[in-house]
Amino acid sequence: MEGDDGGEGCRQTCLRWSFQFTPTHASWLNQIEIFFSILYRRLLKHGVFTSESDLAEQMLAFIETYNQTAKPFEWTYTGRSSKHE
């Protein structure tokens, strides 16, 4: 079959991958999830958008306004499960 390299291209790509363990309680993704939750509750849930560009403009305006008063998220994780307390 023409163009078939027997999977060599995939093997070369996979050699560049490196999996890293990130504890769920310490993940930077938690911060993004918190921000998306704020964005959803304050803008998207009840917003009216006439087009994709209108949505983009309103989201950028929200972010600009939000950043003026934003404070770092305060972590409350103590490293112990609430089951053991």
Summary of the structure (lengths in Angstrom):
residues: 85
radius of gyration: 21.4
end to end distance: 62.8
largest distance: 63.4
contacts: 120
relative contact order: 0.08
helix: 56%
strand: 0%
